[in-house]
Amino acid sequence: MIQERSNYKETWDKLAPDMEEAKRYVAGHTDEMELDRTGLNTVNRIDRLIGINPTDICLEIGCGVGRVGKFFSPRCARWIGTDISANMLTYAAQRLQGLENIELVELSTVGLKEIPENSVDLVYCTVVFMHLYEWDRYQYVKEAYRVLKSGGRCFFDNLDLTSNHGWEVFMTGFSYELDNRPAHLSMCSTGEELQVYGTRAGFAQVTIHRWGDARVGLTGVKL
């Protein structure tokens, strides 16, 4: 229920009792080929918007089953996948087996307190903000700033409320009776919301991107 939404760890462990259910709640389906297609598309988008360097230490917030990390890790020196769900990380470890430059970190709560400050070159978070309250979205943006080195880059995205697809998702949530809204129900953002988070967190060169009449993203640099 909606009052349970802030208990992200319990919610997402319950939604991921096995690999197939974990994939379903991460991506809406269980097809491996489609997971690979969308994961690679995300990596290419991040590379196009902020760049991925072979010497980068990169961190994903909410890595799930490793859908994106599978394609991100070969492009950087070290990839750190974080998630608040231990179950998700178990399945990520299985799907990413054989990749030698990865590290999986379970987050104890909202934030990145397990990660030292000034230790990462790139932080990204994709298809996660839709499951978070606004305060928690901002917390992750602030924490990204803390863990990034000087010159480090960030990328965050969400469903775009101003897009046609975003409005459809919004109306799906609107259709639930208040007491029947599931804790993981998707919620949208606007570009202005993300821009405020990035600016207030201290990022420079804050830029808003939109694509596919569905999503909105934030990029920024820590000077």
Legacy VTK file of the C-alpha trace (Angstrom):
# vtk DataFile Version 3.0
C-alpha trace
ASCII
DATASET POLYDATA
POINTS 223 float
0.000 0.000 0.000
0.996 3.624 -0.454
1.961 4.023 3.232
4.564 1.279 2.740
6.246 3.055 -0.173
9.130 4.424 1.890
10.112 0.914 3.016
12.006 0.309 -0.208
14.147 -2.559 1.040
11.209 -4.686 2.198
9.071 -3.766 -0.818
11.683 -4.729 -3.419
12.823 -7.877 -1.652
9.185 -9.016 -1.676
8.857 -8.174 -5.371
11.970 -10.216 -6.192
11.476 -13.706 -4.675
13.119 -15.272 -7.747
14.968 -14.222 -10.896
11.929 -14.145 -13.171
9.881 -11.940 -10.850
12.877 -9.679 -10.288
13.227 -9.152 -14.040
9.492 -8.575 -14.393
9.439 -5.788 -11.805
12.673 -4.234 -13.070
11.695 -4.134 -16.740
8.055 -5.169 -17.047
8.953 -8.459 -18.751
11.344 -11.419 -18.469
12.730 -11.637 -22.010
16.543 -11.650 -21.899
16.939 -10.326 -25.437
14.764 -7.334 -24.626
16.635 -6.769 -21.366
19.866 -6.695 -23.359
18.447 -4.351 -25.992
17.188 -1.800 -23.476
20.274 -2.126 -21.289
22.577 -1.399 -24.227
20.382 1.492 -25.369
20.677 3.051 -21.913
24.460 2.734 -21.896
24.686 4.302 -25.347
22.452 7.172 -24.226
24.549 7.884 -21.130
27.717 7.701 -23.217
26.260 10.146 -25.726
25.061 12.622 -23.084
27.954 12.669 -20.574
30.602 10.262 -21.874
32.014 7.025 -20.483
35.794 6.854 -20.288
37.768 3.591 -20.069
39.514 4.924 -16.930
36.244 5.828 -15.133
35.039 4.384 -11.856
31.263 4.273 -12.399
28.422 3.730 -9.951
24.814 2.777 -10.629
22.108 3.620 -8.109
19.478 0.859 -8.165
21.227 -1.633 -10.435
18.489 -4.271 -10.074
19.416 -7.483 -11.888
22.302 -5.850 -13.749
20.352 -5.018 -16.905
22.471 -1.925 -17.580
25.625 -2.985 -15.745
26.111 -5.908 -18.106
26.909 -3.461 -20.910
28.265 -0.590 -18.834
31.062 -2.450 -17.061
33.073 -3.344 -20.206
33.359 0.369 -21.046
34.925 1.531 -17.760
37.721 0.607 -15.372
35.426 -0.334 -12.499
31.657 -0.588 -12.186
29.891 -0.455 -8.810
26.289 -1.633 -8.745
24.302 -0.555 -5.696
20.807 -1.561 -4.701
18.687 -1.455 -1.570
17.352 -4.983 -2.253
19.582 -7.908 -1.307
17.507 -10.177 -3.535
18.110 -7.984 -6.576
21.852 -8.046 -5.931
21.810 -11.838 -5.706
20.327 -12.055 -9.199
22.660 -9.333 -10.491
25.632 -11.399 -9.309
24.301 -14.381 -11.256
23.676 -12.428 -14.458
27.033 -10.614 -14.307
29.107 -13.660 -13.480
32.437 -13.578 -15.294
32.803 -9.787 -15.319
35.930 -9.060 -13.290
35.721 -5.292 -12.817
32.421 -5.158 -10.936
31.461 -4.687 -7.309
27.961 -5.073 -5.854
27.011 -3.071 -2.765
23.822 -3.401 -0.728
22.534 -0.041 0.503
21.229 -0.029 4.056
18.841 2.860 3.433
18.198 5.746 1.036
21.567 7.277 0.182
25.093 6.130 -0.564
26.712 6.123 2.881
28.528 2.887 1.977
30.466 4.783 -0.722
33.364 7.131 0.228
33.228 10.759 -0.847
35.231 11.905 -3.864
35.746 8.324 -5.039
33.721 7.958 -8.268
33.957 9.497 -11.752
30.392 8.886 -12.929
27.113 8.217 -11.100
23.933 7.251 -12.912
20.438 6.181 -11.942
17.923 4.944 -14.494
14.353 3.625 -14.153
14.501 4.101 -10.372
13.134 7.565 -9.590
9.660 6.389 -10.612
9.599 4.237 -7.468
10.843 6.925 -5.056
9.293 9.823 -3.220
10.576 13.224 -4.254
12.617 13.716 -1.059
14.413 10.430 -1.693
15.106 11.345 -5.309
16.824 14.490 -4.100
18.745 12.539 -1.451
20.304 10.356 -4.150
21.227 13.400 -6.255
22.870 15.009 -3.206
24.701 11.786 -2.423
25.881 11.498 -6.009
27.490 14.908 -5.634
29.215 13.799 -2.432
30.748 10.605 -3.829
31.840 12.127 -7.141
35.362 13.391 -7.693
35.931 16.894 -8.987
34.976 16.818 -12.651
32.689 13.837 -12.100
29.427 13.521 -14.023
25.900 12.417 -13.160
22.864 11.117 -15.036
19.382 10.627 -13.572
16.164 9.887 -15.432
12.467 9.298 -14.861
9.186 9.082 -16.701
8.316 12.517 -18.064
4.969 13.786 -16.794
4.720 16.145 -19.765
5.050 13.305 -22.312
2.218 11.197 -23.663
3.580 8.017 -22.105
4.214 9.744 -18.795
0.635 10.966 -18.686
-0.633 7.449 -19.375
1.408 6.157 -16.436
0.130 8.996 -14.266
-3.481 8.192 -15.134
-2.907 4.506 -14.417
-1.902 5.477 -10.895
-4.789 7.931 -10.704
-7.226 5.111 -11.422
-6.396 3.277 -8.172
-8.459 3.855 -5.077
-6.293 5.553 -2.459
-6.049 2.520 -0.167
-5.276 0.138 -3.050
-2.278 1.869 -4.596
0.682 -0.555 -4.544
3.905 0.590 -2.888
5.882 0.251 -6.134
3.421 2.257 -8.263
5.298 4.369 -10.814
5.386 8.149 -10.350
6.616 10.705 -12.902
8.872 13.753 -12.831
9.108 16.982 -14.772
12.271 18.462 -16.200
11.935 21.421 -13.843
11.875 19.071 -10.847
15.072 17.310 -11.900
16.752 20.607 -12.721
16.050 21.908 -9.211
17.533 18.753 -7.667
20.710 19.045 -9.697
21.166 22.750 -9.049
20.367 22.573 -5.327
22.749 19.643 -4.901
25.564 21.801 -6.270
26.021 20.487 -9.808
27.176 22.750 -12.616
26.307 22.475 -16.309
22.891 21.106 -15.317
21.071 20.068 -18.474
17.638 18.495 -19.028
17.147 15.947 -21.825
13.977 14.371 -23.209
13.568 11.364 -25.500
10.969 8.999 -26.896
7.982 11.102 -25.780
8.373 9.163 -22.541
11.419 10.071 -20.454
13.257 13.034 -19.026
16.841 13.059 -17.787
19.264 15.231 -15.841
22.999 15.547 -16.442
25.460 17.625 -14.463
29.102 18.023 -13.516
30.761 18.427 -10.115
33.310 21.241 -10.467
LINES 1 224
223 0 1 2 3 4 5 6 7 8 9 10 11 12 13 14 15 16 17 18 19 20 21 22 23 24 25 26 27 28 29 30 31 32 33 34 35 36 37 38 39 40 41 42 43 44 45 46 47 48 49 50 51 52 53 54 55 56 57 58 59 60 61 62 63 64 65 66 67 68 69 70 71 72 73 74 75 76 77 78 79 80 81 82 83 84 85 86 87 88 89 90 91 92 93 94 95 96 97 98 99 100 101 102 103 104 105 106 107 108 109 110 111 112 113 114 115 116 117 118 119 120 121 122 123 124 125 126 127 128 129 130 131 132 133 134 135 136 137 138 139 140 141 142 143 144 145 146 147 148 149 150 151 152 153 154 155 156 157 158 159 160 161 162 163 164 165 166 167 168 169 170 171 172 173 174 175 176 177 178 179 180 181 182 183 184 185 186 187 188 189 190 191 192 193 194 195 196 197 198 199 200 201 202 203 204 205 206 207 208 209 210 211 212 213 214 215 216 217 218 219 220 221 222
